[in-house]
């Protein structure tokens, strides 16, 4: 869960803002994998683009920098 402290917290405005942040993070993950020449199966692409948890997306982004396969994003540990 991401805590935010700006006016409008808990409102539709905040929800829309966070959705945009998640969308941008998902696009960044896919871009990194693309630039590194790592193929992304459709199911994996869907999992990334439908995730709305910013902490999870940040973890996946960090992993995208060193992953050997797209599935490595989801590895435990």
The first five atom37 places (N, CA, C, CB, O) and aatype in JSON, in Angstrom:
{
  "aatype": [20, 20, 20, 20, 20, 20, 20, 20, 20, 20, 20, 20, 20, 20, 20, 20, 20, 20, 20, 20, 20, 20, 20, 20, 20, 20, 20, 20, 20, 20, 20, 20, 20, 20, 20, 20, 20, 20, 20, 20, 20, 20, 20, 20, 20, 20, 20, 20, 20, 20, 20, 20, 20, 20, 20, 20, 20, 20, 20, 20, 20, 20, 20, 20, 20, 20, 20, 20, 20, 20, 20, 20, 20, 20, 20, 20, 20],
  "atom_mask": [
    [1, 1, 1, 1, 1],
    [1, 1, 1, 1, 1],
    [1, 1, 1, 1, 1],
    [1, 1, 1, 1, 1],
    [1, 1, 1, 1, 1],
    [1, 1, 1, 1, 1],
    [1, 1, 1, 1, 1],
    [1, 1, 1, 1, 1],
    [1, 1, 1, 1, 1],
    [1, 1, 1, 1, 1],
    [1, 1, 1, 1, 1],
    [1, 1, 1, 1, 1],
    [1, 1, 1, 1, 1],
    [1, 1, 1, 1, 1],
    [1, 1, 1, 1, 1],
    [1, 1, 1, 1, 1],
    [1, 1, 1, 1, 1],
    [1, 1, 1, 1, 1],
    [1, 1, 1, 1, 1],
    [1, 1, 1, 1, 1],
    [1, 1, 1, 1, 1],
    [1, 1, 1, 1, 1],
    [1, 1, 1, 1, 1],
    [1, 1, 1, 1, 1],
    [1, 1, 1, 1, 1],
    [1, 1, 1, 1, 1],
    [1, 1, 1, 1, 1],
    [1, 1, 1, 1, 1],
    [1, 1, 1, 1, 1],
    [1, 1, 1, 1, 1],
    [1, 1, 1, 1, 1],
    [1, 1, 1, 1, 1],
    [1, 1, 1, 1, 1],
    [1, 1, 1, 1, 1],
    [1, 1, 1, 1, 1],
    [1, 1, 1, 1, 1],
    [1, 1, 1, 1, 1],
    [1, 1, 1, 1, 1],
    [1, 1, 1, 1, 1],
    [1, 1, 1, 1, 1],
    [1, 1, 1, 1, 1],
    [1, 1, 1, 1, 1],
    [1, 1, 1, 1, 1],
    [1, 1, 1, 1, 1],
    [1, 1, 1, 1, 1],
    [1, 1, 1, 1, 1],
    [1, 1, 1, 1, 1],
    [1, 1, 1, 1, 1],
    [1, 1, 1, 1, 1],
    [1, 1, 1, 1, 1],
    [1, 1, 1, 1, 1],
    [1, 1, 1, 1, 1],
    [1, 1, 1, 1, 1],
    [1, 1, 1, 1, 1],
    [1, 1, 1, 1, 1],
    [1, 1, 1, 1, 1],
    [1, 1, 1, 1, 1],
    [1, 1, 1, 1, 1],
    [1, 1, 1, 1, 1],
    [1, 1, 1, 1, 1],
    [1, 1, 1, 1, 1],
    [1, 1, 1, 1, 1],
    [1, 1, 1, 1, 1],
    [1, 1, 1, 1, 1],
    [1, 1, 1, 1, 1],
    [1, 1, 1, 1, 1],
    [1, 1, 1, 1, 1],
    [1, 1, 1, 1, 1],
    [1, 1, 1, 1, 1],
    [1, 1, 1, 1, 1],
    [1, 1, 1, 1, 1],
    [1, 1, 1, 1, 1],
    [1, 1, 1, 1, 1],
    [1, 1, 1, 1, 1],
    [1, 1, 1, 1, 1],
    [1, 1, 1, 1, 1],
    [1, 1, 1, 1, 1]
  ],
  "atom_positions": [
    [[0.84, -1.19, 0.0], [0.0, 0.0, 0.0], [0.88, 1.24, 0.0], [-0.95, 0.0, 1.22], [1.84, 1.32, 0.76]],
    [[0.57, 2.16, -0.81], [1.32, 3.4, -0.9], [0.59, 4.47, -0.12], [1.53, 3.83, -2.38], [-0.61, 4.68, -0.32]],
    [[1.3, 5.13, 0.76], [0.7, 6.22, 1.53], [1.0, 7.53, 0.82], [1.22, 6.25, 2.99], [2.15, 7.82, 0.48]],
    [[-0.03, 8.31, 0.61], [0.16, 9.61, 0.0], [-0.41, 10.67, 0.92], [-0.51, 9.69, -1.4], [-1.34, 10.4, 1.69]],
    [[0.15, 11.84, 0.86], [-0.25, 12.9, 1.77], [-0.46, 14.21, 1.05], [0.79, 13.07, 2.86], [0.09, 15.24, 1.44]],
    [[-1.25, 14.18, 0.01], [-1.54, 15.42, -0.69], [-3.03, 15.69, -0.6], [-1.07, 15.35, -2.18], [-3.81, 14.78, -0.33]],
    [[-3.43, 16.93, -0.82], [-4.86, 17.23, -0.77], [-5.63, 16.33, -1.73], [-5.12, 18.73, -1.11], [-5.19, 16.1, -2.86]],
    [[-6.73, 15.82, -1.29], [-7.5, 14.92, -2.13], [-7.25, 13.46, -1.8], [-7.19, 15.16, -3.58], [-7.73, 12.57, -2.49]],
    [[-6.49, 13.23, -0.73], [-6.19, 11.86, -0.33], [-7.49, 11.09, -0.09], [-5.3, 11.84, 0.93], [-8.41, 11.58, 0.56]],
    [[-7.54, 9.87, -0.64], [-8.73, 9.04, -0.46], [-9.85, 9.39, -1.42], [-9.21, 9.15, 0.93], [-10.97, 8.91, -1.25]],
    [[-9.57, 10.2, -2.41], [-10.6, 10.64, -3.34], [-10.38, 10.01, -4.71], [-10.61, 12.17, -3.46], [-9.39, 9.32, -4.94]],
    [[-11.32, 10.25, -5.59], [-11.2, 9.79, -6.96], [-9.96, 10.4, -7.61], [-12.46, 10.14, -7.77], [-9.3, 9.75, -8.42]],
    [[-9.64, 11.63, -7.27], [-8.45, 12.29, -7.79], [-7.2, 11.49, -7.43], [-8.34, 13.73, -7.24], [-6.35, 11.23, -8.29]],
    [[-7.09, 11.09, -6.18], [-5.93, 10.31, -5.74], [-5.89, 8.96, -6.44], [-5.95, 10.12, -4.21], [-4.84, 8.52, -6.9]],
    [[-7.04, 8.31, -6.53], [-7.11, 7.01, -7.18], [-6.66, 7.11, -8.64], [-8.54, 6.46, -7.1], [-5.9, 6.26, -9.11]],
    [[-7.11, 8.12, -9.33], [-6.71, 8.34, -10.72], [-5.22, 8.62, -10.82], [-7.51, 9.49, -11.35], [-4.55, 8.11, -11.72]],
    [[-4.7, 9.42, -9.91], [-3.28, 9.73, -9.88], [-2.45, 8.45, -9.69], [-2.97, 10.73, -8.76], [-1.48, 8.24, -10.41]],
    [[-2.84, 7.62, -8.73], [-2.1, 6.39, -8.45], [-2.2, 5.4, -9.6], [-2.6, 5.74, -7.17], [-1.23, 4.69, -9.9]],
    [[-3.35, 5.34, -10.26], [-3.49, 4.48, -11.43], [-2.52, 4.92, -12.52], [-4.94, 4.49, -11.95], [-1.91, 4.08, -13.18]],
    [[-2.39, 6.22, -12.7], [-1.45, 6.75, -13.69], [-0.02, 6.4, -13.34], [-1.6, 8.25, -13.81], [0.78, 6.07, -14.22]],
    [[0.33, 6.48, -12.05], [1.67, 6.1, -11.61], [1.92, 4.63, -11.89], [1.85, 6.4, -10.11], [3.0, 4.27, -12.36]],
    [[0.94, 3.78, -11.6], [1.09, 2.34, -11.84], [1.25, 2.06, -13.33], [-0.12, 1.57, -11.27], [2.08, 1.25, -13.73]],
    [[0.44, 2.73, -14.13], [0.5, 2.55, -15.58], [1.89, 2.94, -16.1], [-0.59, 3.38, -16.28], [2.46, 2.24, -16.93]],
    [[2.4, 4.05, -15.62], [3.72, 4.51, -16.04], [4.82, 3.55, -15.63], [4.0, 5.88, -15.48], [5.76, 3.31, -16.39]],
    [[4.71, 3.01, -14.43], [5.71, 2.06, -13.94], [5.67, 0.78, -14.77], [5.48, 1.73, -12.44], [6.72, 0.23, -15.11]],
    [[4.47, 0.3, -15.1], [4.33, -0.9, -15.92], [4.96, -0.67, -17.3], [2.84, -1.3, -16.07], [5.66, -1.54, -17.82]],
    [[4.71, 0.49, -17.88], [5.31, 0.81, -19.18], [6.83, 0.85, -19.09], [4.78, 2.16, -19.71], [7.52, 0.44, -20.03]],
    [[7.35, 1.34, -17.99], [8.81, 1.39, -17.8], [9.4, -0.02, -17.74], [9.16, 2.16, -16.52], [10.45, -0.28, -18.32]],
    [[8.73, -0.9, -17.04], [9.19, -2.29, -16.94], [9.26, -2.91, -18.32], [8.26, -3.12, -16.02], [10.26, -3.52, -18.7]],
    [[8.18, -2.76, -19.08], [8.13, -3.34, -20.42], [9.18, -2.71, -21.32], [6.73, -3.17, -21.03], [9.76, -3.4, -22.16]],
    [[9.42, -1.44, -21.17], [10.43, -0.75, -21.97], [11.82, -1.28, -21.66], [10.37, 0.77, -21.73], [12.61, -1.52, -22.58]],
    [[12.14, -1.45, -20.4], [13.45, -1.98, -20.01], [13.64, -3.37, -20.6], [13.6, -2.02, -18.46], [14.69, -3.67, -21.17]],
    [[12.63, -4.22, -20.46], [12.75, -5.57, -21.0], [12.94, -5.53, -22.52], [11.51, -6.41, -20.64], [13.74, -6.29, -23.07]],
    [[12.2, -4.66, -23.18], [12.32, -4.52, -24.63], [13.73, -4.07, -25.03], [11.28, -3.52, -25.16], [14.34, -4.64, -25.93]],
    [[14.24, -3.05, -24.35], [15.57, -2.52, -24.66], [16.66, -3.55, -24.41], [15.84, -1.26, -23.84], [17.7, -3.54, -25.06]],
    [[16.41, -4.43, -23.45], [17.39, -5.48, -23.14], [17.21, -6.7, -24.04], [17.26, -5.89, -21.67], [17.97, -7.67, -23.92]],
    [[16.21, -6.67, -24.93], [15.99, -7.77, -25.86], [15.36, -9.0, -25.23], [17.28, -8.15, -26.48], [15.53, -10.11, -25.73]],
    [[14.65, -8.79, -24.15], [14.01, -9.9, -23.46], [12.56, -10.01, -23.92], [14.08, -9.72, -21.91], [11.78, -9.07, -23.74]],
    [[12.19, -11.15, -24.52], [10.81, -11.31, -24.98], [9.84, -11.37, -23.8], [10.68, -12.58, -25.84], [10.15, -11.92, -22.75]],
    [[8.66, -10.8, -24.0], [7.63, -10.78, -22.96], [6.39, -11.47, -23.5], [7.31, -9.31, -22.5], [5.69, -10.93, -24.35]],
    [[6.11, -12.68, -23.0], [4.89, -13.37, -23.43], [3.65, -12.55, -23.08], [4.8, -14.78, -22.78], [3.67, -11.76, -22.14]],
    [[2.58, -12.75, -23.82], [1.35, -11.97, -23.63], [0.82, -12.09, -22.2], [0.28, -12.43, -24.62], [0.37, -11.09, -21.63]],
    [[0.86, -13.29, -21.63], [0.36, -13.47, -20.25], [1.19, -12.65, -19.26], [0.39, -14.97, -19.87], [0.64, -12.09, -18.31]],
    [[2.48, -12.59, -19.47], [3.36, -11.8, -18.6], [3.09, -10.32, -18.78], [4.84, -12.12, -18.88], [3.03, -9.57, -17.81]],
    [[2.93, -9.89, -20.02], [2.6, -8.49, -20.32], [1.3, -8.1, -19.62], [2.47, -8.26, -21.86], [1.21, -7.03, -19.02]],
    [[0.3, -8.97, -19.7], [-0.98, -8.7, -19.04], [-0.82, -8.6, -17.53], [-1.99, -9.8, -19.37], [-1.42, -7.73, -16.9]],
    [[-0.02, -9.49, -16.95], [0.19, -9.45, -15.49], [0.83, -8.13, -15.07], [1.08, -10.64, -15.05], [0.46, -7.55, -14.05]],
    [[1.78, -7.66, -15.85], [2.46, -6.41, -15.54], [1.52, -5.22, -15.7], [3.7, -6.23, -16.44], [1.44, -4.36, -14.82]],
    [[0.81, -5.18, -16.82], [-0.02, -3.99, -17.1], [-1.3, -3.93, -16.26], [-0.4, -3.98, -18.56], [-1.89, -2.85, -16.14]],
    [[-1.73, -5.04, -15.69], [-2.93, -5.0, -14.86], [-2.62, -4.85, -13.37], [-3.73, -6.26, -15.07], [-3.54, -4.69, -12.56]],
    [[-1.35, -4.88, -13.0], [-0.98, -4.71, -11.6], [-1.15, -3.24, -11.21], [0.49, -5.18, -11.35], [-0.74, -2.34, -11.95]],
    [[-1.75, -3.0, -10.07], [-1.95, -1.63, -9.59], [-1.2, -1.33, -8.3], [-3.43, -1.38, -9.38], [-1.29, -0.23, -7.76]],
    [[-0.44, -2.32, -7.8], [0.3, -2.14, -6.55], [1.67, -1.54, -6.87], [0.45, -3.5, -5.79], [2.51, -2.19, -7.49]],
    [[1.9, -0.3, -6.43], [3.14, 0.38, -6.76], [4.37, -0.28, -6.15], [3.07, 1.81, -6.3], [5.44, -0.28, -6.76]],
    [[4.24, -0.86, -4.96], [5.38, -1.54, -4.35], [5.79, -2.76, -5.19], [5.03, -1.98, -2.91], [6.97, -3.0, -5.4]],
    [[4.8, -3.51, -5.65], [5.08, -4.67, -6.49], [5.7, -4.24, -7.81], [3.81, -5.47, -6.75], [6.67, -4.84, -8.26]],
    [[5.14, -3.22, -8.41], [5.68, -2.73, -9.68], [7.11, -2.21, -9.52], [4.78, -1.63, -10.24], [7.93, -2.39, -10.41]],
    [[7.4, -1.57, -8.4], [8.76, -1.1, -8.15], [9.71, -2.27, -8.02], [8.8, -0.24, -6.88], [10.82, -2.22, -8.55]],
    [[9.3, -3.32, -7.33], [10.11, -4.52, -7.21], [10.36, -5.13, -8.59], [9.43, -5.55, -6.29], [11.49, -5.49, -8.93]],
    [[9.3, -5.25, -9.39], [9.45, -5.81, -10.74], [10.34, -4.93, -11.6], [8.08, -5.98, -11.4], [11.14, -5.45, -12.38]],
    [[10.23, -3.62, -11.46], [11.1, -2.72, -12.23], [12.56, -2.97, -11.87], [10.73, -1.25, -11.97], [13.41, -3.11, -12.75]],
    [[12.85, -3.03, -10.58], [14.22, -3.28, -10.14], [14.73, -4.6, -10.71], [14.31, -3.3, -8.6], [15.87, -4.68, -11.16]],
    [[13.9, -5.61, -10.69], [14.29, -6.92, -11.23], [14.45, -6.89, -12.74], [13.26, -7.97, -10.84], [15.23, -7.66, -13.3]],
    [[13.7, -6.01, -13.42], [13.79, -5.95, -14.88], [15.17, -5.5, -15.34], [12.73, -4.99, -15.44], [15.57, -5.77, -16.48]],
    [[15.9, -4.83, -14.48], [17.22, -4.33, -14.83], [18.26, -5.44, -14.95], [17.68, -3.33, -13.81], [19.26, -5.29, -15.65]],
    [[18.01, -6.58, -14.28], [18.98, -7.67, -14.28], [18.39, -9.02, -14.69], [19.59, -7.8, -12.92], [19.13, -10.0, -14.78]],
    [[17.1, -9.08, -14.93], [16.44, -10.35, -15.25], [16.97, -10.95, -16.56], [14.91, -10.15, -15.35], [17.32, -10.22, -17.48]],
    [[17.01, -12.27, -16.6], [17.39, -12.97, -17.83], [16.17, -13.32, -18.67], [18.16, -14.24, -17.5], [16.26, -13.46, -19.89]],
    [[15.01, -13.45, -18.01], [13.75, -13.71, -18.69], [12.68, -12.84, -18.04], [13.36, -15.23, -18.64], [12.86, -12.38, -16.91]],
    [[11.59, -12.61, -18.73], [10.5, -11.81, -18.16], [9.92, -12.49, -16.92], [9.39, -11.6, -19.2], [9.47, -11.81, -15.99]],
    [[9.92, -13.81, -16.89], [9.37, -14.54, -15.76], [10.21, -14.34, -14.49], [9.28, -16.03, -16.09], [9.72, -14.54, -13.38]],
    [[11.49, -13.94, -14.67], [12.35, -13.67, -13.51], [11.81, -12.54, -12.64], [13.75, -13.33, -13.97], [12.16, -12.43, -11.47]],
    [[10.96, -11.68, -13.22], [10.38, -10.59, -12.42], [9.59, -11.11, -11.24], [9.48, -9.72, -13.29], [9.53, -10.46, -10.2]],
    [[9.0, -12.28, -11.41], [8.07, -12.81, -10.41], [8.71, -13.83, -9.47], [6.89, -13.44, -11.1], [8.01, -14.42, -8.65]],
    [[10.01, -14.04, -9.57], [10.7, -15.04, -8.75], [10.63, -14.7, -7.28], [12.15, -15.17, -9.18], [10.75, -13.53, -6.9]],
    [[10.43, -15.69, -6.45], [10.42, -15.49, -5.0], [11.86, -15.39, -4.51], [9.66, -16.64, -4.28], [12.76, -16.06, -5.02]],
    [[12.04, -14.54, -3.51], [13.37, -14.42, -2.91], [14.18, -13.54, -3.71], [14.05, -15.74, -2.76], [15.34, -13.3, -3.38]]
  ]
}
